[in-house]
């Protein structure tokens, strides 16, 4: 009984403390323009189920109060330069204002008790966002792999957990690479995969709460599987196979160029553990496969070697490589593919188009485009584009793009949200950004995934790599993944 009374007393204290926050009512001067805040959460479209969009007020003052209110629900108030909203109150306010505007008032007070008020507004979308996303956290190293982890984040809160990392206990096992955690259908059916390179190498296929490591390299393929694309309904994964090189620069605004000397596409049957070649033309490099949501079309990027360029000297001609986006029809009955058609002829415009991804509603083809090359996460001119599949019309996602790298992207399951990586903050580290994508094909101003600590991104010396939406968290336990990675790989057979 005493314990119960203590809990009630503490709860009452918290209520009283929350009610003690007040908005200045006198000696207030309205200021033009929006306040200077980090992150710049002004003029954006918010998911109705996103975590609190905390921010820091970047203006001198002695006291700070922030009010957020809508046409419905109870307003939320936060005090201090570091603006942190109560998560429960925040969610109630957003849910009450789906499809409506949130109005912000930021008060900055001086020593004399005078206040300056800055106003701005954000819209709350009707459409929810997938609750989770996965990503790799990687330090800015190009040859070492210490401290890598594949994580998952709950977008409705600040909860983050490790799916798998490379912190194995013995010296021989340290420093191996893990990458490309890609789920099928936003992990709605609990299938996903990732690669392990070097020590205990292989591809880990996850199905439900089980995992199996397979070796996709055969005597008839260029490499093991690299960039994956799950078939939406069949137990098939399309992969690129790549002979990848790196070229470093001492006096260029681009630090490194990643180049494919050769590449092609393979199809892996996860039930039968068999590999077949999809396409591997000797004068063409094929990479980055992606299925349509009905599973009847395979999109990919492809580039022809320029005149005089071969796999042996392609590194010297990296800035002349330009990729188009092609598509092949797929026959599920016999797993055959049609002759490819060019869908996005970027090379004819002197551009290079990579990473095709089709929206789950089948209406839009999302890709990134830059002046040249195959690895746009290092290209400062990389921007996001969409093509209306029905009309063929291509347009940039102007509101979401920036003056720096905007690249690797994924769709939410309802086709209304795009998650992508961007270097717009400092030019060196990729951060996860989100934009609302309207049914008419227009993007909103992008915003960085919110963090509880408003200085989180300024202090983080790691990049977010391969962000992928998920509707639920990964089911496989880390101990099962350790068992799979430590086990001998199942050898795929070439057919």
N, C-alpha and C positions, 0 to 999 in steps of 0.2 A: 504493500500500500504506500509506504514511504517513497519507494522507487517511482511509482506511478505519479505521485504528487510532485516529485522532483522534475519528472519529464514535462508535466503540464506547466510547471512554473517556468522552466527554461523556454518552452514554446511561447508562453505569454511574453517573456522578456524579448524574444526575437520579434514578435509582432509589434510590441511597443517601439523597439529600436527601428523597425522598418517604417513605422508611421511617423517617426521623428524627422525624416528627411523632408525638407521644405523647399519650395521653389521661391526665389526672390520675387517680391510683389511691388517693391518701391525702389526708387532711384535706379531704374532700369532703362538703358538706352539701346534701341534696336540698331544693329549694325548691318551694312550691306554685305552681300556675298555670303558664302558658306564658311564655316570655321575651318581652320587648319587642323586636321586630325589624321592620325595614323593607326591602322590602315584607313584609306580614303573611302569610308563607307558612306558616301553621299550620292544620291541620284541613282541608286541601284534597285534591282528587283530582287526581293528576298524570298527564299523558299519559306512556306508557312511553318515548317518544322525544323528550321536551322537552329543551331546552337546560338547563344547570345553573341551578338556582334559587338564585342568589346573593343574599345579603341582608346588611344591616348590623345589628349588635347594638346596641340603643339603651339600654344600661345602663352605669353607671360601673364601671370596673375597670382593672386593670393588664395583665392577660393574658386571652386568650380562646382557647378551643379548641372546635371543633364536630365532633361525631361523628354520622355517619348510617349506619345498619346495617339489614339486613333478615334474613329467615330464610334467604336464599341470597345468594351472591355475596360479594365482598370489601368490607368497610366502607370508607367514605371519611372522611378527616379533613382539616379546614381550620383553620389558625391565624390569629388576628387578629380585630379588630373588624369589618373588612370581610371577610365570609365568601365566598371564591371557591373553588369546587370544580374539580378537574381534570376537563376535559370527557370524556376517555376513560374514566376511572374512574367518573364519574357515569353515563354511558350503560350501562356494564357492570352497575352495581348496579341500575339501573332495569329493564333487560331481564331480569335474573335474578329480579326480584320482581314481575313482571306479576301483577296480581290480588291482591297481598299488601301488607302494611303496611311502611312505612319508619319507623324509630324514630330520633328526633333527641335528642341530648344536647348542650346548650349549657353550657359551663363558663366561669364568670367568676371570675377570680382577683384577690386583693388583694395589697398589698405584703408582707404577712406570709406569703404562700404558702398562704393558705386559699382554698378554691374553693367556689363555689355552682353547683349543677347544676340546670338547668331542662330539662324533658322535654316533648316533644310528638310527634305522629305524623301522617303523611300516607299516604294510600292511593295505590297505583300502579294505574291502570286496566289492564284487558286490552286495551281498544280504543286503537289508535293515533290520532294526530291528523294532519290534513293537514300536510304538511311546510312549506308556505309560506303567507304571506298578503301581500296588497297593501294600500296605504293612501296617503292624501295627508297630507303634513306641511304645516301651514298656520299662519302667525302670527295672533295675535288682532287682525286687521284686518277691517273690514267693507266697505271700498270700494277698497282697494289690494291688489295681488296679487304683491308682490315676494317672491322667494325661495320660490316654490311648487315642490314636487316630488311626484311619484307614485313611491313606493318599493315594494320587496318585501323581505321578511325570511324567512330560513331559521329556522324554529322549532326545529330540532334543533341549531342553533349560534347564533352571534351575527352571522352574516354578513348584511349589508344592502347592497342595491344600488339605484341610481336607475333606474327604468323610463323616466321622462321628467321634465324640469323646464322652467321658463319662462325660463331664463337665456340668452336669445338675445343676440347680440353688439351689435345696433344700438339706439340710443335709442328709435326708433319702435316697436320690437318688445318693449320691456320692459313688465312690468306686466300681461300678459294672464293670464287665469284658465285653469287646467286642473283638471278635476274628474271624478268619477264613473267611476273605472276599475272596471269590472264584468266579470268573466270569465263564460263560459258553463260550467255544470257543473263549477265549481271549477277551471276551466282544464284539464280532462282532455283536451279536444280542441283546445287551443291557439287558442281564439277568445275575444276580449275587445274592449272598446271604452272610449274616454274622450272627453270633450268639451274643446274649445278655445273660449274665449270672447274677445270683442274682436278683437285683432289676429290675422289668419289664422284666423278662427273657423271652426268646423265640428266634426263628430263623426268621430273616427278609429276605423275598424273594423280590428281586427287579426286576421289569419288565418294561422296558422303563423308564418313569418318575414317576412310581407309586411304592409303597412299601406296603407289608402286613406282619404282624407278626403272626407266627404260633407256636403252642405248639406241638412238635413232640413226647413228652413223653406220653405214654399210659400205661394202666395197664398191657399190654402184652409185653412191651419192657423194656430192662434194663435201658435205659436212654433216654434223648432226643438225637436227631442227633448230632454227633460230627464232624468227618472228612468227608467232602462232596465230591461228584463227580457227576457233571452234565452229564446227557445223552446228546450226541451231537445234537440230532434232536428231541427227544421226551421230553415232559414236566415231566421228571422224575429226581429225585436226589437220588443216592445211598449214604447212610450214614453208618458210623460205630456207634455203641452204645457201650459205654465204662464205666467201673467202674475203675476210675483212682486214683492212690495214688501217693504221693511223699515221697521220702526218702532222707534225707540230710546227708552230710558227713562233719566231722570236720577236718579230716586230710587226704584228698585225692585230687588228681588233678582234680577230677570231683566234682562239687559243689552239684549237686542234681541228683537223678535218678527218672524218671517218669515211673510208672509201671501200667500196666493194670491188675487188678485182674480177670477181665472177659471182653469179648467183642464179638460182632457179627455184622451182616450187615442187614440193612433194606432198603426198597425202598419206597420213598415218591412220590406220584402223586400230583403235584402242582395244577392241575385242580380240582381234586376230593377231595383233602385234605385227602387222605387215606394213611395208612402205612401198609406195608406187610413185613414179614420176608424173607430175601434172604437166609441167612444161619446163624445158631447159634448152632453149635455142642457143646455138654456139655464139651468135653475134649479138645476143640480147642479154641484159641482166634483169631478172625478174625478182621482185621482193615485196614485202609487206602485203600478204594476202588478207582479204576480208570478205566474209560471206554476206549476202543479202539475208534479211530476216526470214524469208521463206526457204532458204537453203538451195535455191535454184540458180544462183548466179555467184560466181567468185570474181571479186575485184582484186586488182593488184597494181603495183607500180612497176614500170619497165623502162629501160633506157638502152638504146643501141650504142655500141662503141663508136665514137667519132672516127673519121677517116684516119688511118695510120695508127690507131690506138688498139692495143691488145691487152689481155690480162697481165702481161709481163711489164708493160710500161704505163698502165692506167693511172698509177699514183702521180705521175708528172702531168697528167691531163685532167686532174680532178675538177678544175673549174670549167671544163667543157662538157661535163656529164649532166644531162637533163632528162628527167623522167616524166613519162606520161602515165595516165591511169587507164588501164585496160579492163575488160570484163569478158568472162567466158560463161556460157550456159553449162549447167551441170545436170547430168542425168542420174538421179538417185538409184535407178534400177541396176545399172552396171558400172557406176562410178566413172563415167567418161565425161570429157569436156569438149565443148565446141571450139572452133577456131576463134581466137580472141578478136575483139573489136576495141578500137580506141574510144574511150569515153571522155577523157579530159586531155586534149592535145596541148599540154602546157609547153612542150619543147618548141612548138611552132611560134610561140610568143616569147621565146627566150627565157622560159621559166622551167622549174622542176617541181612536180607535184608528187607528194608522198603521203603515206598513211591514210588510204581511203577507209572510211568507216561509215556504214549505212545506218540511218536512224531506225530504231525498232519498228516504227510505223511504215517503213519502206519508202518514204517520200523524199528523203534528203541524203546526199552523199557529202560527207564532211571530210576535208583533207587540209593539209598545210602545203604552202607553196613558197619557194624561195628562188633565188637567181640560178642556183646550180646545186648539184650534189644529192646525196642520199640520206644524210643524217642531219635533219634540220634543227635538232635541239641545240646545235652549235652555231646556227646561222642567225645572225641578228636581224636579217630581213625576212625571216620566216613569219608568215601570217596564216590565219585560218580562213578557209573559203568553204562555201557550200554550193552544191549543184542541185537544182530542182530536177529530180530524176525524170519526171514526166515531161518537162519542157526543155531540159538541157541547159537552162539558164544558170550561169555561174556568177556568184557575187561574193565579195569579201565580207567577213563578219566585222565590219568597221567599228562598231561600238565596243566590241570585245578585244580587238587587236590593240597592240601597243607599238612603240618605237623600238622595242627589243624583241627577243625571241619569244614567239608563241607557237607551240608545237604540239607534242603528244597529247591526244584528246580521246575522250570516250563519251558515249551517250548514256543518259539515264534511261531507265526502262520505259518511261512514258514519253520519251523523245522531246521533253521540254527543257532539259538541263544539259549543259555541256561542261565537262570537267577537263581541264587541260593544264599543261605546264608552261610557265612563263618566267623569263629572266628580267622582267620589267623593273623589278625593285632595285637591283644593284648590278645587273649585267653579268653576274657570275654564278648565282645559285638559282636553280629552278624552284618555283613555289607553285602550289596547287591553286588554280583560279577557277571560278565558276561563273557561267553566264546563263541567263534565261534565254531560251530560244522559242520564239513565238510560232504559232501555227502558220503564220504568213512568211516565215523564214528570216526573221530579223532577230539579231542578238541584242541584249541589253549591255550596259556597262558591266564589265567583269569585276568580281571582287575576290580577294584572297580568302581561303578557307579560314574561318575565325578560330582564334586560340584564346584560352582563358587568360594567359599572360600576354598583355599587350606588347611586350618587348620580345616575344618568342622568336619571331623571324629575324630580328636584328641580331640576336645572340646565336642563332643556329648556323653552324658552319657545315651543313649538309644540304644536298639537293633532294627534292622529291622527284622520283623517276617512275615513269609508267603508271600514272594515276588511273585507276579503273573503278567505275561505279560497281557497287554490290548492294543487293537488297537485303542481305543478311550476313552475319559474320561467318568466317571460315569455320567449318565443323571439325576439321582434322586437328587433333592435339599435337603439340610440338614433339612429344615423345614418339608418336607414330611417324612424324616426319623424320626425326633422327633415325629411327629404325629403317625407314625406306632409303634415306640417303646413305646410310652406313652399309646397306645390303648390296649384294652384287646386282647389277642392272640386268633386267630382262632384255635380251638382244632382239631387236626388230629384224624381220626377214624381208628382203627385197623381192618384189614380184614384178 
